[in-house]
């Protein structure tokens, strides 16, 4: 394929991440762009910018300009500049923090005010999905909010990397009306299996009833 054909099949997409501070927007951005995760929380002041080129199909590439907007910018003088020209908006909240979810209504209203006449593609992103035991927002509320506001619902974990790459690939494909193969749309999850070996008990062996050879049966467990 020539360089001119490559250019014709490549698009740059502006993605803006919005939501309260500590929701994990920076962690999601860095997990996607650098495949890294930091346990230290450093508040984003203003905006951080990441650029990554991905391949959606064998003949279609896309460059994602990921804009991580600081949580304190809601109502700020620069927010309209950060949102301007956004193709995709990811509204991010912390599934263990109910307030971060409830505040998304304000974030959504602000985006709609600044993007009048050109509505971007929205996705609702529940982060920290690895903390299931601390969940404060029911999955039903998550999906209902997404349905009410015409958003694509996602759950991710920036810490483990669960579904982060799938999030960016799927929203980009939806924007360009590209159907990804099922293998690409399946969320990547991390499974930890603990194998417990049970010690044999002191049982009195039973004398065989026939002279036929005994066949030892084994059970094979396959982890998919």
C-alpha positions in Angstrom: 0.0 0.0 0.0 1.4 3.4 -0.9 1.9 6.3 1.5 -1.0 8.2 -0.1 -3.3 5.2 0.5 -2.1 5.0 4.1 -2.9 8.7 4.6 -6.4 8.2 3.1 -7.1 5.4 5.6 -5.8 7.1 8.7 -7.7 9.6 10.8 -6.9 11.6 13.9 -9.5 11.5 16.7 -9.7 13.8 19.7 -10.8 12.0 22.8 -11.5 14.0 26.0 -11.7 12.4 29.4 -13.9 14.3 32.0 -14.9 13.6 35.5 -14.1 14.3 39.1 -10.5 14.3 40.5 -9.3 10.9 41.7 -11.8 9.1 39.4 -8.8 7.7 37.5 -8.7 9.6 34.2 -4.9 10.0 34.2 -4.5 6.3 35.2 -6.7 5.2 32.3 -4.8 7.5 29.9 -1.4 6.3 31.0 -2.5 2.6 31.0 -3.7 3.0 27.4 -0.8 5.1 26.1 2.1 3.7 28.1 0.7 0.4 29.6 1.7 1.8 33.0 0.0 2.4 36.3 1.1 4.5 39.3 -0.2 4.0 42.8 0.6 7.7 43.6 -2.1 10.2 43.0 -1.0 13.4 41.4 -3.9 15.8 40.5 -3.9 17.0 36.9 -3.8 20.7 36.7 -5.4 21.9 33.5 -4.9 19.2 30.9 -2.5 16.4 30.0 -2.1 15.2 26.5 -1.3 11.8 25.1 -0.9 10.6 21.5 -1.1 7.0 20.3 -1.6 5.4 16.9 -3.6 2.1 16.8 -4.7 -0.2 14.0 -8.4 -0.9 13.9 -8.4 -3.1 10.8 -5.7 -4.4 8.5 -6.1 -1.4 6.3 -7.3 1.3 8.7 -5.2 3.2 11.3 -6.3 5.9 13.7 -4.2 8.3 15.8 -5.9 9.1 19.1 -5.2 12.4 20.7 -6.1 11.7 24.3 -6.9 14.8 26.4 -7.0 14.2 30.2 -8.8 17.2 31.7 -8.3 18.0 35.4 -11.3 17.4 37.6 -11.2 20.8 39.1 -11.9 22.5 35.7 -15.7 22.0 35.9 -17.0 25.6 35.7 -13.5 26.9 34.9 -12.7 29.4 32.2 -10.7 27.0 30.1 -13.0 24.0 29.9 -14.7 25.1 26.7 -11.3 25.3 25.1 -10.4 21.8 26.2 -13.6 20.3 24.9 -13.6 22.2 21.6 -13.4 19.9 18.6 -13.8 16.7 20.7 -14.9 13.7 18.6 -15.3 11.4 21.7 -16.0 12.3 25.4 -15.3 9.7 28.1 -17.2 10.5 31.3 -15.2 8.7 34.0 -16.2 8.0 37.6 -15.0 5.8 40.4 -17.3 2.8 41.0 -16.4 3.0 44.7 -17.4 6.7 45.0 -21.1 7.5 44.5 -20.5 11.2 44.4 -18.2 10.9 41.5 -21.0 9.2 39.6 -23.7 11.7 40.6 -21.5 14.6 39.5 -21.4 13.2 35.9 -24.8 14.9 35.3 -23.0 18.3 35.7 -20.2 17.2 33.4 -22.6 16.0 30.8 -24.6 19.2 30.9 -21.5 21.3 30.6 -20.3 19.4 27.5 -23.7 19.7 25.8 -23.6 23.5 26.5 -20.2 23.9 24.8 -20.9 21.4 22.0 -24.2 22.7 20.8 -24.8 21.7 17.3 -22.0 19.1 17.3 -22.6 16.4 19.8 -19.6 14.1 20.3 -19.8 10.4 20.9 -20.2 9.7 24.6 -19.0 6.8 26.7 -19.7 6.2 30.3 -16.7 4.7 32.0 -16.8 3.1 35.5 -13.2 2.8 36.7 -11.7 0.7 39.5 -13.7 -2.3 38.5 -11.2 -4.5 40.3 -12.6 -3.2 43.6 -15.9 -5.1 43.3 -16.2 -5.6 47.1 -16.2 -1.8 47.5 -18.6 -1.0 44.8 -20.9 2.0 45.6 -22.7 2.3 42.3 -24.9 -0.5 41.1 -24.3 -1.8 37.6 -28.0 -1.2 36.9 -27.6 2.5 37.7 -24.5 2.6 35.4 -26.4 1.1 32.4 -29.5 3.2 33.0 -27.5 6.5 33.1 -25.8 5.4 29.8 -29.1 4.6 28.2 -30.8 7.8 29.3 -27.9 9.9 27.9 -27.2 7.9 24.8 -23.8 6.7 25.9 -21.8 3.5 25.4 -21.3 1.8 28.8 -17.9 0.5 29.9 -16.3 -0.9 33.1 -12.5 -0.8 33.3 -9.7 -1.1 35.7 -6.7 1.1 35.1 -4.8 -0.8 37.8 -5.1 -4.2 36.2 -5.5 -3.0 32.6 -8.9 -4.7 32.3 -10.8 -3.5 29.2 -8.8 -0.3 28.9 -7.5 -0.9 25.4 -10.9 -2.3 24.4 -12.5 0.9 25.5 -10.4 3.1 23.2 -10.6 0.7 20.3 -14.4 0.3 20.6 -15.3 4.0 20.8 -12.9 4.8 17.9 -14.5 2.0 15.8 -18.0 3.2 16.7 -17.1 6.8 15.7 -16.0 5.6 12.3 -18.7 3.0 11.9 -16.2 0.1 11.8 -17.3 -3.3 13.0 -14.4 -4.9 14.9 -14.0 -8.7 14.9 -15.3 -10.4 18.1 -11.8 -11.2 19.2 -11.0 -7.5 19.3 -14.2 -6.5 21.1 -13.8 -9.1 23.9 -12.5 -7.4 27.0 -9.1 -8.4 28.2 -9.3 -9.6 31.7 -6.8 -10.9 34.2 -7.6 -14.2 35.8 -5.6 -15.4 38.8 -6.2 -19.1 39.6 -5.2 -20.6 42.9 -4.6 -24.4 42.8 -5.2 -26.1 46.1 -3.8 -29.6 46.5 -5.8 -31.7 48.9 -3.6 -34.1 50.9 -4.8 -37.8 50.7 -6.6 -38.9 53.8 -5.5 -42.0 55.8 -8.1 -44.4 54.4 -7.9 -48.2 54.5 -7.5 -49.5 51.0 -10.4 -51.6 49.6 -9.4 -55.0 48.2 -10.3 -55.2 44.4 -13.3 -57.4 43.7 -11.9 -58.7 40.4 -8.6 -59.5 38.8 -9.1 -56.8 36.1 -6.5 -54.0 36.2 -7.5 -50.8 37.9 -7.8 -47.7 35.9 -6.9 -44.4 37.6 -9.2 -41.7 36.6 -8.0 -38.1 36.6 -9.9 -34.9 36.3 -8.5 -32.2 34.1 -9.5 -28.7 34.7 -9.1 -26.3 31.9 -8.8 -22.6 32.6 -10.1 -20.6 29.6 
